[in-house]
Amino acid sequence: MIAGGVVLLAAGGLVLLLTAWAVWSAAHTDDASRIDRADAIVVLGAAQYQGEPSPVFAGRLEHAQLLFEQGRADRVLVLGGGRPGDRTTEAEAGREFLLARGVPAEAVVAVPVGSTTHESLEAAAAWMRSNDLASAFLVSDPWHNLRVRRMASDLGIEAYVSATWRSAARTEQTRLEGYARETLAYLYYRVVGA
């Protein structure tokens, strides 16, 4: 009985370690270094304060703008719903941010749905299907790469990751917390689903 418990504990530790390694490896992957174009650039939402993107969100939006200016896609989808009391959504705040920085209005689509990553990606996948788009660069923070790529792929998007290190990864502690949180979030998603 004790031996079985030790084996189970060791197996659980191994799964945790391998998942942490996968999260770290995915964080250091930029598919834009090997893929020239996709149908869309999809920006995962983050906090916004009455229409003003948080520094984390602004970093993601700036990276999406860079990909757009490099000609990586003709459309930028900005994701994210709102919270009670907000005057706008993450998606709408992100769209306004990009428009103010010179991205053409016809190129930027706000998809103001979802309070979780999965809900937002579901809405993006539905919008993409209805507009005959199949592939996307996903822009978030690096430690999200593994989970968002998996979720998007599960939803039928041909998913490539291109994260920004400028927004959230300000300190080594921030990075470690991000990796730890995403290791558990990825395992949760694989076991429980959305």
Wavefront OBJ file of the C-alpha trace (Angstrom):
o trace
v 0.000 0.000 0.000
v 2.793 2.464 0.874
v 4.747 1.495 -2.251
v 1.673 2.227 -4.392
v 1.364 5.653 -2.792
v 5.029 6.405 -3.447
v 4.669 5.344 -7.091
v 1.555 7.505 -7.472
v 3.292 10.481 -5.849
v 6.353 10.013 -8.064
v 4.158 9.774 -11.179
v 2.313 12.954 -10.187
v 5.605 14.743 -9.604
v 6.884 13.606 -12.988
v 3.733 14.865 -14.751
v 4.081 18.211 -12.972
v 7.771 18.475 -13.906
v 7.187 17.556 -17.562
v 4.306 20.030 -17.817
v 6.430 22.789 -16.281
v 9.133 22.027 -18.856
v 6.552 22.166 -21.685
v 5.230 25.518 -20.424
v 8.776 26.909 -20.233
v 9.663 25.590 -23.698
v 6.500 27.010 -25.262
v 7.184 30.370 -23.610
v 10.473 30.505 -25.482
v 8.855 29.730 -28.829
v 7.919 32.441 -31.315
v 6.179 30.888 -34.293
v 6.549 34.195 -36.157
v 10.221 33.275 -36.576
v 9.208 30.387 -38.857
v 5.704 31.238 -40.126
v 5.393 34.286 -42.374
v 1.646 34.796 -42.464
v -1.613 33.737 -40.905
v -5.199 34.712 -41.553
v -5.425 36.798 -38.376
v -3.587 38.107 -35.350
v -5.579 37.304 -32.200
v -4.834 39.366 -29.094
v -5.895 37.834 -25.789
v -7.522 40.440 -23.570
v -6.202 41.659 -20.238
v -7.247 44.291 -17.750
v -8.429 47.665 -18.949
v -9.369 50.622 -16.793
v -12.313 52.573 -18.169
v -11.018 52.232 -21.711
v -7.291 52.449 -20.941
v -5.408 49.168 -21.457
v -3.290 48.035 -18.509
v 0.475 47.847 -19.142
v 0.167 44.083 -19.694
v -2.615 44.567 -22.249
v -0.827 47.476 -23.932
v 2.269 45.294 -24.364
v 0.198 42.633 -26.096
v -1.456 45.215 -28.328
v 1.880 46.775 -29.278
v 3.193 43.341 -30.245
v 0.088 42.683 -32.349
v 0.603 46.038 -34.060
v 4.200 45.076 -34.849
v 3.053 41.781 -36.402
v 0.415 43.656 -38.419
v 2.953 46.210 -39.651
v 5.252 43.350 -40.668
v 2.439 42.085 -42.901
v 1.872 38.891 -40.899
v -1.935 39.124 -41.286
v -4.578 41.488 -42.640
v -6.833 41.279 -39.570
v -6.313 41.850 -35.875
v -8.934 40.397 -33.544
v -8.919 41.815 -30.029
v -10.626 39.607 -27.451
v -12.145 40.085 -24.030
v -15.394 40.961 -22.361
v -16.126 43.428 -19.605
v -16.868 43.327 -15.917
v -19.927 44.770 -14.185
v -19.518 48.521 -13.929
v -17.029 48.801 -16.793
v -17.923 51.374 -19.411
v -16.255 49.285 -22.110
v -14.833 45.834 -22.745
v -11.243 44.658 -23.071
v -11.828 44.058 -26.787
v -13.218 47.538 -27.419
v -10.488 49.235 -25.362
v -7.877 47.256 -27.285
v -9.418 48.174 -30.628
v -9.432 51.864 -29.735
v -5.793 51.610 -28.622
v -4.775 50.135 -31.996
v -6.814 52.665 -33.971
v -5.167 55.524 -32.055
v -1.789 54.071 -33.058
v -2.658 54.111 -36.750
v -3.891 50.576 -37.444
v -6.677 50.919 -40.067
v -10.216 50.581 -38.724
v -11.147 47.952 -41.311
v -8.283 45.746 -40.069
v -9.229 45.667 -36.373
v -12.144 43.648 -35.026
v -13.285 43.729 -31.410
v -14.717 40.420 -30.177
v -16.086 41.566 -26.783
v -17.050 38.132 -25.471
v -15.701 36.091 -22.616
v -14.499 36.412 -19.074
v -12.057 33.502 -19.439
v -9.408 32.655 -22.000
v -11.450 29.727 -23.285
v -14.654 31.754 -23.671
v -12.777 34.449 -25.580
v -11.093 31.922 -27.851
v -14.457 30.226 -28.489
v -15.832 33.573 -29.665
v -12.746 34.170 -31.824
v -13.030 30.708 -33.388
v -16.700 31.302 -34.210
v -15.940 34.707 -35.751
v -13.066 33.260 -37.762
v -15.184 30.362 -39.073
v -17.947 32.732 -40.151
v -15.360 34.807 -42.044
v -13.534 31.845 -43.636
v -10.348 32.363 -41.622
v -8.451 29.337 -40.353
v -5.047 30.340 -38.949
v -3.924 32.863 -36.372
v -0.966 34.229 -34.488
v -1.984 34.252 -30.806
v -0.593 37.165 -28.819
v -0.450 36.938 -25.045
v 2.239 36.663 -22.391
v 4.907 34.004 -22.982
v 3.910 31.595 -20.232
v 0.383 31.399 -21.740
v 1.711 30.028 -25.046
v 1.207 26.321 -24.371
v -2.327 26.649 -23.015
v -3.647 29.192 -25.545
v -2.196 27.258 -28.476
v -3.802 24.049 -27.194
v -7.166 25.703 -26.546
v -7.210 27.402 -29.944
v -6.225 24.172 -31.682
v -8.954 22.301 -29.811
v -11.410 24.934 -31.100
v -10.340 24.403 -34.710
v -7.896 27.284 -35.163
v -4.567 26.590 -36.840
v -2.717 28.259 -33.984
v 0.709 29.882 -33.863
v 2.059 31.705 -30.822
v 3.919 34.999 -30.797
v 4.064 36.416 -27.295
v 5.453 39.633 -25.918
v 8.054 39.676 -23.160
v 7.727 43.425 -22.671
v 4.435 43.591 -20.847
v 4.289 41.237 -17.894
v 7.731 39.691 -17.547
v 9.308 42.568 -15.660
v 11.110 40.548 -12.975
v 12.379 37.022 -12.502
v 9.757 36.529 -9.776
v 6.998 37.560 -12.208
v 8.271 34.990 -14.692
v 8.455 32.220 -12.092
v 4.944 32.989 -10.869
v 3.705 32.980 -14.460
v 5.298 29.606 -15.190
v 3.944 28.071 -11.971
v 0.425 29.415 -12.503
v 0.350 28.293 -16.137
v 1.685 24.823 -15.312
v -1.305 24.284 -13.032
v -3.717 26.005 -15.440
v -2.568 23.815 -18.329
v -2.957 20.635 -16.286
v -6.403 21.794 -15.155
v -7.433 22.438 -18.767
v -6.177 19.032 -19.932
v -7.988 17.218 -17.109
v -11.199 19.245 -16.723
v -11.462 21.084 -20.047
v -12.794 24.595 -20.403
l 1 2 3 4 5 6 7 8 9 10 11 12 13 14 15 16 17 18 19 20 21 22 23 24 25 26 27 28 29 30 31 32 33 34 35 36 37 38 39 40 41 42 43 44 45 46 47 48 49 50 51 52 53 54 55 56 57 58 59 60 61 62 63 64 65 66 67 68 69 70 71 72 73 74 75 76 77 78 79 80 81 82 83 84 85 86 87 88 89 90 91 92 93 94 95 96 97 98 99 100 101 102 103 104 105 106 107 108 109 110 111 112 113 114 115 116 117 118 119 120 121 122 123 124 125 126 127 128 129 130 131 132 133 134 135 136 137 138 139 140 141 142 143 144 145 146 147 148 149 150 151 152 153 154 155 156 157 158 159 160 161 162 163 164 165 166 167 168 169 170 171 172 173 174 175 176 177 178 179 180 181 182 183 184 185 186 187 188 189 190 191 192 193 194
